């Protein structure tokens, strides 16, 4: 089994998700991109669209209005407006 990513999705109102995921797809400014185990460190702005991720309890999809993502050492922080 692949090593899991530590994913935290926060909005100004609440913590939307805090747990593990095997992959995360985000709507980047230059198009959607997927974050997998071992992804290079990155900070990117996000456009309106869908955040999709595979967690231990199945696939999830969250519609966002924008925000940003930070990836470092298999930890992903998404600060988004939902």
N, CA, C and O atoms as a Maestro MAE file, in Angstrom:
{
 s_m_m2io_version
 :::
 2.0.0
}

f_m_ct {
 s_m_title
 :::
 protein
 m_atom[328] {
  # First column is atom index #
  i_m_mmod_type
  r_m_x_coord
  r_m_y_coord
  r_m_z_coord
  i_m_residue_number
  s_m_chain_name
  s_m_pdb_residue_name
  s_m_pdb_atom_name
  i_m_atomic_number
  :::
  1 25 0.843 -1.199 0.000 1 A "UNK " " N  " 7
  2 3 0.000 0.000 0.000 1 A "UNK " " CA " 6
  3 2 0.882 1.255 0.000 1 A "UNK " " C  " 6
  4 15 1.925 1.290 0.653 1 A "UNK " " O  " 8
  5 25 0.463 2.253 -0.718 2 A "UNK " " N  " 7
  6 3 1.204 3.517 -0.773 2 A "UNK " " CA " 6
  7 2 1.141 4.226 0.568 2 A "UNK " " C  " 6
  8 15 0.171 4.108 1.317 2 A "UNK " " O  " 8
  9 25 2.203 4.966 0.845 3 A "UNK " " N  " 7
  10 3 2.185 5.796 2.038 3 A "UNK " " CA " 6
  11 2 1.125 6.874 1.860 3 A "UNK " " C  " 6
  12 15 0.960 7.423 0.770 3 A "UNK " " O  " 8
  13 25 0.415 7.169 2.930 4 A "UNK " " N  " 7
  14 3 -0.671 8.141 2.840 4 A "UNK " " CA " 6
  15 2 -0.141 9.571 2.999 4 A "UNK " " C  " 6
  16 15 0.912 9.813 3.589 4 A "UNK " " O  " 8
  17 25 -0.909 10.490 2.452 5 A "UNK " " N  " 7
  18 3 -0.643 11.912 2.591 5 A "UNK " " CA " 6
  19 2 -1.453 12.430 3.773 5 A "UNK " " C  " 6
  20 15 -2.566 11.966 4.021 5 A "UNK " " O  " 8
  21 25 -0.901 13.377 4.488 6 A "UNK " " N  " 7
  22 3 -1.613 14.024 5.586 6 A "UNK " " CA " 6
  23 2 -2.317 15.248 4.988 6 A "UNK " " C  " 6
  24 15 -1.666 16.236 4.651 6 A "UNK " " O  " 8
  25 25 -3.635 15.182 4.858 7 A "UNK " " N  " 7
  26 3 -4.409 16.231 4.186 7 A "UNK " " CA " 6
  27 2 -5.263 17.005 5.176 7 A "UNK " " C  " 6
  28 15 -6.014 16.426 5.961 7 A "UNK " " O  " 8
  29 25 -5.133 18.325 5.124 8 A "UNK " " N  " 7
  30 3 -5.981 19.198 5.938 8 A "UNK " " CA " 6
  31 2 -6.584 20.245 5.019 8 A "UNK " " C  " 6
  32 15 -5.862 20.971 4.336 8 A "UNK " " O  " 8
  33 25 -7.914 20.324 5.002 9 A "UNK " " N  " 7
  34 3 -8.631 21.320 4.198 9 A "UNK " " CA " 6
  35 2 -9.373 22.238 5.161 9 A "UNK " " C  " 6
  36 15 -10.238 21.800 5.919 9 A "UNK " " O  " 8
  37 25 -9.018 23.525 5.116 10 A "UNK " " N  " 7
  38 3 -9.656 24.494 6.006 10 A "UNK " " CA " 6
  39 2 -10.278 25.623 5.201 10 A "UNK " " C  " 6
  40 15 -9.767 26.033 4.160 10 A "UNK " " O  " 8
  41 25 -11.406 26.113 5.721 11 A "UNK " " N  " 7
  42 3 -12.047 27.298 5.158 11 A "UNK " " CA " 6
  43 2 -12.125 28.313 6.291 11 A "UNK " " C  " 6
  44 15 -11.855 27.964 7.440 11 A "UNK " " O  " 8
  45 25 -12.489 29.564 5.998 12 A "UNK " " N  " 7
  46 3 -12.595 30.546 7.088 12 A "UNK " " CA " 6
  47 2 -13.603 30.128 8.164 12 A "UNK " " C  " 6
  48 15 -13.483 30.539 9.318 12 A "UNK " " O  " 8
  49 25 -14.599 29.309 7.788 13 A "UNK " " N  " 7
  50 3 -15.648 28.933 8.723 13 A "UNK " " CA " 6
  51 2 -15.307 27.715 9.572 13 A "UNK " " C  " 6
  52 15 -15.694 27.647 10.738 13 A "UNK " " O  " 8
  53 25 -14.575 26.739 8.992 14 A "UNK " " N  " 7
  54 3 -14.389 25.478 9.702 14 A "UNK " " CA " 6
  55 2 -13.277 24.650 9.066 14 A "UNK " " C  " 6
  56 15 -12.755 24.990 8.004 14 A "UNK " " O  " 8
  57 25 -12.927 23.555 9.742 15 A "UNK " " N  " 7
  58 3 -12.053 22.547 9.155 15 A "UNK " " CA " 6
  59 2 -12.944 21.620 8.335 15 A "UNK " " C  " 6
  60 15 -13.818 20.948 8.882 15 A "UNK " " O  " 8
  61 25 -12.721 21.586 7.021 16 A "UNK " " N  " 7
  62 3 -13.559 20.796 6.117 16 A "UNK " " CA " 6
  63 2 -13.169 19.320 6.164 16 A "UNK " " C  " 6
  64 15 -14.033 18.443 6.152 16 A "UNK " " O  " 8
  65 25 -11.857 19.048 6.218 17 A "UNK " " N  " 7
  66 3 -11.369 17.677 6.280 17 A "UNK " " CA " 6
  67 2 -10.008 17.664 6.948 17 A "UNK " " C  " 6
  68 15 -9.185 18.545 6.701 17 A "UNK " " O  " 8
  69 25 -9.765 16.671 7.793 18 A "UNK " " N  " 7
  70 3 -8.458 16.498 8.414 18 A "UNK " " CA " 6
  71 2 -8.219 15.001 8.546 18 A "UNK " " C  " 6
  72 15 -8.802 14.346 9.410 18 A "UNK " " O  " 8
  73 25 -7.361 14.463 7.688 19 A "UNK " " N  " 7
  74 3 -7.121 13.031 7.713 19 A "UNK " " CA " 6
  75 2 -6.130 12.622 6.647 19 A "UNK " " C  " 6
  76 15 -5.369 13.445 6.138 19 A "UNK " " O  " 8
  77 25 -6.145 11.342 6.314 20 A "UNK " " N  " 7
  78 3 -5.208 10.805 5.342 20 A "UNK " " CA " 6
  79 2 -5.859 10.623 3.981 20 A "UNK " " C  " 6
  80 15 -7.056 10.354 3.883 20 A "UNK " " O  " 8
  81 25 -5.066 10.771 2.945 21 A "UNK " " N  " 7
  82 3 -5.529 10.560 1.574 21 A "UNK " " CA " 6
  83 2 -4.391 9.937 0.774 21 A "UNK " " C  " 6
  84 15 -3.217 10.160 1.067 21 A "UNK " " O  " 8
  85 25 -4.752 9.153 -0.240 22 A "UNK " " N  " 7
  86 3 -3.718 8.541 -1.080 22 A "UNK " " CA " 6
  87 2 -3.383 9.413 -2.281 22 A "UNK " " C  " 6
  88 15 -2.278 9.329 -2.817 22 A "UNK " " O  " 8
  89 25 -4.331 10.256 -2.712 23 A "UNK " " N  " 7
  90 3 -4.087 11.200 -3.801 23 A "UNK " " CA " 6
  91 2 -5.056 12.364 -3.674 23 A "UNK " " C  " 6
  92 15 -6.159 12.220 -3.148 23 A "UNK " " O  " 8
  93 25 -4.622 13.526 -4.169 24 A "UNK " " N  " 7
  94 3 -5.439 14.735 -4.116 24 A "UNK " " CA " 6
  95 2 -5.320 15.437 -5.456 24 A "UNK " " C  " 6
  96 15 -4.213 15.640 -5.955 24 A "UNK " " O  " 8
  97 25 -6.458 15.812 -6.049 25 A "UNK " " N  " 7
  98 3 -6.475 16.586 -7.295 25 A "UNK " " CA " 6
  99 2 -7.062 17.957 -6.977 25 A "UNK " " C  " 6
  100 15 -8.148 18.067 -6.408 25 A "UNK " " O  " 8
  101 25 -6.319 19.009 -7.359 26 A "UNK " " N  " 7
  102 3 -6.752 20.381 -7.064 26 A "UNK " " CA " 6
  103 2 -6.812 21.215 -8.341 26 A "UNK " " C  " 6
  104 15 -6.077 20.950 -9.292 26 A "UNK " " O  " 8
  105 25 -7.690 22.228 -8.364 27 A "UNK " " N  " 7
  106 3 -7.811 23.109 -9.543 27 A "UNK " " CA " 6
  107 2 -6.811 24.261 -9.492 27 A "UNK " " C  " 6
  108 15 -7.142 25.355 -9.036 27 A "UNK " " O  " 8
  109 25 -5.599 24.016 -9.956 28 A "UNK " " N  " 7
  110 3 -4.560 25.043 -9.958 28 A "UNK " " CA " 6
  111 2 -4.849 26.134 -10.972 28 A "UNK " " C  " 6
  112 15 -5.691 25.964 -11.855 28 A "UNK " " O  " 8
  113 25 -4.157 27.243 -10.847 29 A "UNK " " N  " 7
  114 3 -4.338 28.378 -11.747 29 A "UNK " " CA " 6
  115 2 -4.036 28.011 -13.199 29 A "UNK " " C  " 6
  116 15 -4.674 28.520 -14.121 29 A "UNK " " O  " 8
  117 25 -3.047 27.113 -13.398 30 A "UNK " " N  " 7
  118 3 -2.668 26.696 -14.753 30 A "UNK " " CA " 6
  119 2 -3.304 25.357 -15.135 30 A "UNK " " C  " 6
  120 15 -2.866 24.706 -16.083 30 A "UNK " " O  " 8
  121 25 -4.326 24.955 -14.402 31 A "UNK " " N  " 7
  122 3 -5.001 23.687 -14.686 31 A "UNK " " CA " 6
  123 2 -4.939 22.753 -13.493 31 A "UNK " " C  " 6
  124 15 -4.180 22.981 -12.552 31 A "UNK " " O  " 8
  125 25 -5.741 21.701 -13.537 32 A "UNK " " N  " 7
  126 3 -5.780 20.739 -12.436 32 A "UNK " " CA " 6
  127 2 -4.475 19.965 -12.360 32 A "UNK " " C  " 6
  128 15 -3.859 19.661 -13.382 32 A "UNK " " O  " 8
  129 25 -4.059 19.651 -11.137 33 A "UNK " " N  " 7
  130 3 -2.900 18.783 -10.970 33 A "UNK " " CA " 6
  131 2 -3.113 17.861 -9.776 33 A "UNK " " C  " 6
  132 15 -3.859 18.171 -8.848 33 A "UNK " " O  " 8
  133 25 -2.431 16.717 -9.831 34 A "UNK " " N  " 7
  134 3 -2.581 15.688 -8.812 34 A "UNK " " CA " 6
  135 2 -1.360 15.673 -7.896 34 A "UNK " " C  " 6
  136 15 -0.222 15.806 -8.346 34 A "UNK " " O  " 8
  137 25 -1.625 15.509 -6.608 35 A "UNK " " N  " 7
  138 3 -0.566 15.425 -5.607 35 A "UNK " " CA " 6
  139 2 -0.544 13.990 -5.094 35 A "UNK " " C  " 6
  140 15 -1.549 13.476 -4.604 35 A "UNK " " O  " 8
  141 25 0.617 13.356 -5.214 36 A "UNK " " N  " 7
  142 3 0.799 11.983 -4.750 36 A "UNK " " CA " 6
  143 2 1.923 11.939 -3.725 36 A "UNK " " C  " 6
  144 15 2.608 12.937 -3.504 36 A "UNK " " O  " 8
  145 25 2.110 10.781 -3.100 37 A "UNK " " N  " 7
  146 3 3.181 10.584 -2.140 37 A "UNK " " CA " 6
  147 2 4.525 10.998 -2.760 37 A "UNK " " C  " 6
  148 15 4.840 10.609 -3.885 37 A "UNK " " O  " 8
  149 25 5.310 11.785 -2.021 38 A "UNK " " N  " 7
  150 3 6.618 12.200 -2.501 38 A "UNK " " CA " 6
  151 2 6.607 13.415 -3.412 38 A "UNK " " C  " 6
  152 15 7.623 13.719 -4.037 38 A "UNK " " O  " 8
  153 25 5.480 14.121 -3.503 39 A "UNK " " N  " 7
  154 3 5.386 15.315 -4.352 39 A "UNK " " CA " 6
  155 2 6.390 16.367 -3.890 39 A "UNK " " C  " 6
  156 15 6.630 16.523 -2.693 39 A "UNK " " O  " 8
  157 25 6.962 17.073 -4.829 40 A "UNK " " N  " 7
  158 3 7.900 18.153 -4.514 40 A "UNK " " CA " 6
  159 2 7.179 19.252 -3.734 40 A "UNK " " C  " 6
  160 15 5.984 19.470 -3.937 40 A "UNK " " O  " 8
  161 25 7.890 19.944 -2.846 41 A "UNK " " N  " 7
  162 3 7.274 21.060 -2.121 41 A "UNK " " CA " 6
  163 2 6.762 22.117 -3.100 41 A "UNK " " C  " 6
  164 15 7.428 22.447 -4.081 41 A "UNK " " O  " 8
  165 25 5.576 22.637 -2.818 42 A "UNK " " N  " 7
  166 3 4.958 23.627 -3.714 42 A "UNK " " CA " 6
  167 2 3.967 24.466 -2.921 42 A "UNK " " C  " 6
  168 15 3.352 23.994 -1.965 42 A "UNK " " O  " 8
  169 25 3.827 25.714 -3.336 43 A "UNK " " N  " 7
  170 3 2.720 26.566 -2.893 43 A "UNK " " CA " 6
  171 2 2.085 27.090 -4.162 43 A "UNK " " C  " 6
  172 15 2.768 27.657 -5.015 43 A "UNK " " O  " 8
  173 25 0.773 26.903 -4.295 44 A "UNK " " N  " 7
  174 3 0.086 27.312 -5.516 44 A "UNK " " CA " 6
  175 2 -1.280 27.889 -5.186 44 A "UNK " " C  " 6
  176 15 -1.951 27.447 -4.254 44 A "UNK " " O  " 8
  177 25 -1.678 28.882 -5.965 45 A "UNK " " N  " 7
  178 3 -3.043 29.400 -5.818 45 A "UNK " " CA " 6
  179 2 -4.006 28.443 -6.511 45 A "UNK " " C  " 6
  180 15 -3.630 27.707 -7.423 45 A "UNK " " O  " 8
  181 25 -5.247 28.471 -6.058 46 A "UNK " " N  " 7
  182 3 -6.278 27.596 -6.617 46 A "UNK " " CA " 6
  183 2 -7.414 28.420 -7.197 46 A "UNK " " C  " 6
  184 15 -7.766 29.480 -6.680 46 A "UNK " " O  " 8
  185 25 -7.977 27.912 -8.279 47 A "UNK " " N  " 7
  186 3 -9.114 28.546 -8.936 47 A "UNK " " CA " 6
  187 2 -10.410 27.900 -8.459 47 A "UNK " " C  " 6
  188 15 -10.388 26.925 -7.707 47 A "UNK " " O  " 8
  189 25 -11.527 28.446 -8.899 48 A "UNK " " N  " 7
  190 3 -12.827 27.833 -8.651 48 A "UNK " " CA " 6
  191 2 -12.852 26.463 -9.318 48 A "UNK " " C  " 6
  192 15 -12.420 26.320 -10.462 48 A "UNK " " O  " 8
  193 25 -13.351 25.463 -8.614 49 A "UNK " " N  " 7
  194 3 -13.412 24.122 -9.186 49 A "UNK " " CA " 6
  195 2 -13.591 23.070 -8.118 49 A "UNK " " C  " 6
  196 15 -14.090 23.351 -7.028 49 A "UNK " " O  " 8
  197 25 -13.178 21.849 -8.437 50 A "UNK " " N  " 7
  198 3 -13.364 20.719 -7.527 50 A "UNK " " CA " 6
  199 2 -12.029 20.242 -6.957 50 A "UNK " " C  " 6
  200 15 -11.034 20.115 -7.670 50 A "UNK " " O  " 8
  201 25 -12.041 19.982 -5.649 51 A "UNK " " N  " 7
  202 3 -10.944 19.274 -5.003 51 A "UNK " " CA " 6
  203 2 -11.425 17.836 -4.847 51 A "UNK " " C  " 6
  204 15 -12.472 17.589 -4.249 51 A "UNK " " O  " 8
  205 25 -10.661 16.890 -5.384 52 A "UNK " " N  " 7
  206 3 -11.033 15.481 -5.293 52 A "UNK " " CA " 6
  207 2 -9.917 14.727 -4.605 52 A "UNK " " C  " 6
  208 15 -8.739 14.930 -4.902 52 A "UNK " " O  " 8
  209 25 -10.298 13.844 -3.671 53 A "UNK " " N  " 7
  210 3 -9.277 13.063 -2.978 53 A "UNK " " CA " 6
  211 2 -9.821 11.705 -2.564 53 A "UNK " " C  " 6
  212 15 -11.015 11.529 -2.320 53 A "UNK " " O  " 8
  213 25 -8.893 10.750 -2.496 54 A "UNK " " N  " 7
  214 3 -9.200 9.389 -2.061 54 A "UNK " " CA " 6
  215 2 -8.745 9.234 -0.620 54 A "UNK " " C  " 6
  216 15 -7.549 9.245 -0.329 54 A "UNK " " O  " 8
  217 25 -9.719 9.088 0.285 55 A "UNK " " N  " 7
  218 3 -9.421 8.870 1.699 55 A "UNK " " CA " 6
  219 2 -9.724 7.412 2.039 55 A "UNK " " C  " 6
  220 15 -10.198 6.653 1.194 55 A "UNK " " O  " 8
  221 25 -9.446 7.031 3.275 56 A "UNK " " N  " 7
  222 3 -9.672 5.650 3.688 56 A "UNK " " CA " 6
  223 2 -11.154 5.270 3.622 56 A "UNK " " C  " 6
  224 15 -11.485 4.094 3.473 56 A "UNK " " O  " 8
  225 25 -12.045 6.259 3.732 57 A "UNK " " N  " 7
  226 3 -13.484 5.973 3.678 57 A "UNK " " CA " 6
  227 2 -14.083 6.217 2.287 57 A "UNK " " C  " 6
  228 15 -15.302 6.301 2.143 57 A "UNK " " O  " 8
  229 25 -13.228 6.331 1.267 58 A "UNK " " N  " 7
  230 3 -13.732 6.462 -0.099 58 A "UNK " " CA " 6
  231 2 -13.323 7.752 -0.767 58 A "UNK " " C  " 6
  232 15 -12.506 8.515 -0.251 58 A "UNK " " O  " 8
  233 25 -13.914 7.979 -1.939 59 A "UNK " " N  " 7
  234 3 -13.610 9.172 -2.727 59 A "UNK " " CA " 6
  235 2 -14.448 10.355 -2.235 59 A "UNK " " C  " 6
  236 15 -15.612 10.200 -1.866 59 A "UNK " " O  " 8
  237 25 -13.833 11.530 -2.239 60 A "UNK " " N  " 7
  238 3 -14.511 12.757 -1.818 60 A "UNK " " CA " 6
  239 2 -14.345 13.814 -2.901 60 A "UNK " " C  " 6
  240 15 -13.356 13.822 -3.633 60 A "UNK " " O  " 8
  241 25 -15.329 14.704 -2.991 61 A "UNK " " N  " 7
  242 3 -15.279 15.813 -3.944 61 A "UNK " " CA " 6
  243 2 -15.860 17.043 -3.253 61 A "UNK " " C  " 6
  244 15 -16.983 17.010 -2.750 61 A "UNK " " O  " 8
  245 25 -15.086 18.130 -3.234 62 A "UNK " " N  " 7
  246 3 -15.506 19.376 -2.587 62 A "UNK " " CA " 6
  247 2 -15.391 20.503 -3.600 62 A "UNK " " C  " 6
  248 15 -14.339 20.685 -4.212 62 A "UNK " " O  " 8
  249 25 -16.458 21.253 -3.780 63 A "UNK " " N  " 7
  250 3 -16.437 22.414 -4.680 63 A "UNK " " CA " 6
  251 2 -15.873 23.608 -3.922 63 A "UNK " " C  " 6
  252 15 -16.305 23.904 -2.808 63 A "UNK " " O  " 8
  253 25 -14.907 24.292 -4.530 64 A "UNK " " N  " 7
  254 3 -14.311 25.469 -3.894 64 A "UNK " " CA " 6
  255 2 -14.440 26.691 -4.815 64 A "UNK " " C  " 6
  256 15 -14.621 26.564 -6.026 64 A "UNK " " O  " 8
  257 25 -14.341 27.873 -4.202 65 A "UNK " " N  " 7
  258 3 -14.379 29.129 -4.962 65 A "UNK " " CA " 6
  259 2 -12.973 29.660 -5.221 65 A "UNK " " C  " 6
  260 15 -12.795 30.611 -5.983 65 A "UNK " " O  " 8
  261 25 -11.972 29.045 -4.585 66 A "UNK " " N  " 7
  262 3 -10.587 29.482 -4.734 66 A "UNK " " CA " 6
  263 2 -9.836 29.266 -3.443 66 A "UNK " " C  " 6
  264 15 -10.399 28.806 -2.450 66 A "UNK " " O  " 8
  265 25 -8.550 29.606 -3.465 67 A "UNK " " N  " 7
  266 3 -7.734 29.465 -2.272 67 A "UNK " " CA " 6
  267 2 -6.298 29.173 -2.641 67 A "UNK " " C  " 6
  268 15 -5.825 29.588 -3.699 67 A "UNK " " O  " 8
  269 25 -5.589 28.444 -1.754 68 A "UNK " " N  " 7
  270 3 -4.234 28.040 -2.088 68 A "UNK " " CA " 6
  271 2 -3.912 26.705 -1.448 68 A "UNK " " C  " 6
  272 15 -4.573 26.270 -0.505 68 A "UNK " " O  " 8
  273 25 -2.876 26.060 -1.982 69 A "UNK " " N  " 7
  274 3 -2.420 24.768 -1.473 69 A "UNK " " CA " 6
  275 2 -0.935 24.865 -1.146 69 A "UNK " " C  " 6
  276 15 -0.170 25.496 -1.875 69 A "UNK " " O  " 8
  277 25 -0.537 24.240 -0.054 70 A "UNK " " N  " 7
  278 3 0.878 24.120 0.304 70 A "UNK " " CA " 6
  279 2 1.174 22.640 0.499 70 A "UNK " " C  " 6
  280 15 0.465 21.946 1.228 70 A "UNK " " O  " 8
  281 25 2.228 22.163 -0.158 71 A "UNK " " N  " 7
  282 3 2.645 20.763 -0.040 71 A "UNK " " CA " 6
  283 2 4.084 20.735 0.451 71 A "UNK " " C  " 6
  284 15 4.948 21.406 -0.113 71 A "UNK " " O  " 8
  285 25 4.345 19.961 1.500 72 A "UNK " " N  " 7
  286 3 5.718 19.741 1.964 72 A "UNK " " CA " 6
  287 2 5.768 18.456 2.777 72 A "UNK " " C  " 6
  288 15 4.958 18.251 3.681 72 A "UNK " " O  " 8
  289 25 6.723 17.595 2.452 73 A "UNK " " N  " 7
  290 3 6.967 16.343 3.175 73 A "UNK " " CA " 6
  291 2 5.694 15.527 3.392 73 A "UNK " " C  " 6
  292 15 5.402 15.095 4.507 73 A "UNK " " O  " 8
  293 25 4.938 15.321 2.304 74 A "UNK " " N  " 7
  294 3 3.702 14.533 2.315 74 A "UNK " " CA " 6
  295 2 2.606 15.121 3.212 74 A "UNK " " C  " 6
  296 15 1.673 14.416 3.597 74 A "UNK " " O  " 8
  297 25 2.719 16.410 3.542 75 A "UNK " " N  " 7
  298 3 1.645 17.114 4.239 75 A "UNK " " CA " 6
  299 2 1.053 18.117 3.268 75 A "UNK " " C  " 6
  300 15 1.772 18.887 2.631 75 A "UNK " " O  " 8
  301 25 -0.272 18.098 3.164 76 A "UNK " " N  " 7
  302 3 -0.966 19.014 2.259 76 A "UNK " " CA " 6
  303 2 -1.910 19.881 3.065 76 A "UNK " " C  " 6
  304 15 -2.755 19.376 3.804 76 A "UNK " " O  " 8
  305 25 -1.763 21.186 2.921 77 A "UNK " " N  " 7
  306 3 -2.671 22.128 3.557 77 A "UNK " " CA " 6
  307 2 -3.401 22.888 2.459 77 A "UNK " " C  " 6
  308 15 -2.785 23.550 1.623 77 A "UNK " " O  " 8
  309 25 -4.716 22.782 2.479 78 A "UNK " " N  " 7
  310 3 -5.553 23.529 1.538 78 A "UNK " " CA " 6
  311 2 -6.322 24.574 2.313 78 A "UNK " " C  " 6
  312 15 -7.103 24.233 3.202 78 A "UNK " " O  " 8
  313 25 -6.119 25.847 1.993 79 A "UNK " " N  " 7
  314 3 -6.902 26.940 2.572 79 A "UNK " " CA " 6
  315 2 -7.833 27.397 1.447 79 A "UNK " " C  " 6
  316 15 -7.397 27.968 0.448 79 A "UNK " " O  " 8
  317 25 -9.121 27.129 1.637 80 A "UNK " " N  " 7
  318 3 -10.064 27.346 0.528 80 A "UNK " " CA " 6
  319 2 -11.307 28.074 0.989 80 A "UNK " " C  " 6
  320 15 -11.640 28.114 2.173 80 A "UNK " " O  " 8
  321 25 -11.986 28.653 -0.003 81 A "UNK " " N  " 7
  322 3 -13.305 29.233 0.213 81 A "UNK " " CA " 6
  323 2 -14.298 28.273 -0.416 81 A "UNK " " C  " 6
  324 15 -14.226 27.976 -1.609 81 A "UNK " " O  " 8
  325 25 -15.240 27.783 0.415 82 A "UNK " " N  " 7
  326 3 -16.202 26.802 -0.095 82 A "UNK " " CA " 6
  327 2 -17.557 27.420 -0.345 82 A "UNK " " C  " 6
  328 15 -18.481 26.729 -0.776 82 A "UNK " " O  " 8
  :::
 }
 m_bond[327] {
  # First column is bond index #
  i_m_from
  i_m_to
  i_m_order
  :::
  1 1 2 1
  2 2 3 1
  3 3 4 2
  4 3 5 1
  5 5 6 1
  6 6 7 1
  7 7 8 2
  8 7 9 1
  9 9 10 1
  10 10 11 1
  11 11 12 2
  12 11 13 1
  13 13 14 1
  14 14 15 1
  15 15 16 2
  16 15 17 1
  17 17 18 1
  18 18 19 1
  19 19 20 2
  20 19 21 1
  21 21 22 1
  22 22 23 1
  23 23 24 2
  24 23 25 1
  25 25 26 1
  26 26 27 1
  27 27 28 2
  28 27 29 1
  29 29 30 1
  30 30 31 1
  31 31 32 2
  32 31 33 1
  33 33 34 1
  34 34 35 1
  35 35 36 2
  36 35 37 1
  37 37 38 1
  38 38 39 1
  39 39 40 2
  40 39 41 1
  41 41 42 1
  42 42 43 1
  43 43 44 2
  44 43 45 1
  45 45 46 1
  46 46 47 1
  47 47 48 2
  48 47 49 1
  49 49 50 1
  50 50 51 1
  51 51 52 2
  52 51 53 1
  53 53 54 1
  54 54 55 1
  55 55 56 2
  56 55 57 1
  57 57 58 1
  58 58 59 1
  59 59 60 2
  60 59 61 1
  61 61 62 1
  62 62 63 1
  63 63 64 2
  64 63 65 1
  65 65 66 1
  66 66 67 1
  67 67 68 2
  68 67 69 1
  69 69 70 1
  70 70 71 1
  71 71 72 2
  72 71 73 1
  73 73 74 1
  74 74 75 1
  75 75 76 2
  76 75 77 1
  77 77 78 1
  78 78 79 1
  79 79 80 2
  80 79 81 1
  81 81 82 1
  82 82 83 1
  83 83 84 2
  84 83 85 1
  85 85 86 1
  86 86 87 1
  87 87 88 2
  88 87 89 1
  89 89 90 1
  90 90 91 1
  91 91 92 2
  92 91 93 1
  93 93 94 1
  94 94 95 1
  95 95 96 2
  96 95 97 1
  97 97 98 1
  98 98 99 1
  99 99 100 2
  100 99 101 1
  101 101 102 1
  102 102 103 1
  103 103 104 2
  104 103 105 1
  105 105 106 1
  106 106 107 1
  107 107 108 2
  108 107 109 1
  109 109 110 1
  110 110 111 1
  111 111 112 2
  112 111 113 1
  113 113 114 1
  114 114 115 1
  115 115 116 2
  116 115 117 1
  117 117 118 1
  118 118 119 1
  119 119 120 2
  120 119 121 1
  121 121 122 1
  122 122 123 1
  123 123 124 2
  124 123 125 1
  125 125 126 1
  126 126 127 1
  127 127 128 2
  128 127 129 1
  129 129 130 1
  130 130 131 1
  131 131 132 2
  132 131 133 1
  133 133 134 1
  134 134 135 1
  135 135 136 2
  136 135 137 1
  137 137 138 1
  138 138 139 1
  139 139 140 2
  140 139 141 1
  141 141 142 1
  142 142 143 1
  143 143 144 2
  144 143 145 1
  145 145 146 1
  146 146 147 1
  147 147 148 2
  148 147 149 1
  149 149 150 1
  150 150 151 1
  151 151 152 2
  152 151 153 1
  153 153 154 1
  154 154 155 1
  155 155 156 2
  156 155 157 1
  157 157 158 1
  158 158 159 1
  159 159 160 2
  160 159 161 1
  161 161 162 1
  162 162 163 1
  163 163 164 2
  164 163 165 1
  165 165 166 1
  166 166 167 1
  167 167 168 2
  168 167 169 1
  169 169 170 1
  170 170 171 1
  171 171 172 2
  172 171 173 1
  173 173 174 1
  174 174 175 1
  175 175 176 2
  176 175 177 1
  177 177 178 1
  178 178 179 1
  179 179 180 2
  180 179 181 1
  181 181 182 1
  182 182 183 1
  183 183 184 2
  184 183 185 1
  185 185 186 1
  186 186 187 1
  187 187 188 2
  188 187 189 1
  189 189 190 1
  190 190 191 1
  191 191 192 2
  192 191 193 1
  193 193 194 1
  194 194 195 1
  195 195 196 2
  196 195 197 1
  197 197 198 1
  198 198 199 1
  199 199 200 2
  200 199 201 1
  201 201 202 1
  202 202 203 1
  203 203 204 2
  204 203 205 1
  205 205 206 1
  206 206 207 1
  207 207 208 2
  208 207 209 1
  209 209 210 1
  210 210 211 1
  211 211 212 2
  212 211 213 1
  213 213 214 1
  214 214 215 1
  215 215 216 2
  216 215 217 1
  217 217 218 1
  218 218 219 1
  219 219 220 2
  220 219 221 1
  221 221 222 1
  222 222 223 1
  223 223 224 2
  224 223 225 1
  225 225 226 1
  226 226 227 1
  227 227 228 2
  228 227 229 1
  229 229 230 1
  230 230 231 1
  231 231 232 2
  232 231 233 1
  233 233 234 1
  234 234 235 1
  235 235 236 2
  236 235 237 1
  237 237 238 1
  238 238 239 1
  239 239 240 2
  240 239 241 1
  241 241 242 1
  242 242 243 1
  243 243 244 2
  244 243 245 1
  245 245 246 1
  246 246 247 1
  247 247 248 2
  248 247 249 1
  249 249 250 1
  250 250 251 1
  251 251 252 2
  252 251 253 1
  253 253 254 1
  254 254 255 1
  255 255 256 2
  256 255 257 1
  257 257 258 1
  258 258 259 1
  259 259 260 2
  260 259 261 1
  261 261 262 1
  262 262 263 1
  263 263 264 2
  264 263 265 1
  265 265 266 1
  266 266 267 1
  267 267 268 2
  268 267 269 1
  269 269 270 1
  270 270 271 1
  271 271 272 2
  272 271 273 1
  273 273 274 1
  274 274 275 1
  275 275 276 2
  276 275 277 1
  277 277 278 1
  278 278 279 1
  279 279 280 2
  280 279 281 1
  281 281 282 1
  282 282 283 1
  283 283 284 2
  284 283 285 1
  285 285 286 1
  286 286 287 1
  287 287 288 2
  288 287 289 1
  289 289 290 1
  290 290 291 1
  291 291 292 2
  292 291 293 1
  293 293 294 1
  294 294 295 1
  295 295 296 2
  296 295 297 1
  297 297 298 1
  298 298 299 1
  299 299 300 2
  300 299 301 1
  301 301 302 1
  302 302 303 1
  303 303 304 2
  304 303 305 1
  305 305 306 1
  306 306 307 1
  307 307 308 2
  308 307 309 1
  309 309 310 1
  310 310 311 1
  311 311 312 2
  312 311 313 1
  313 313 314 1
  314 314 315 1
  315 315 316 2
  316 315 317 1
  317 317 318 1
  318 318 319 1
  319 319 320 2
  320 319 321 1
  321 321 322 1
  322 322 323 1
  323 323 324 2
  324 323 325 1
  325 325 326 1
  326 326 327 1
  327 327 328 2
  :::
 }
}
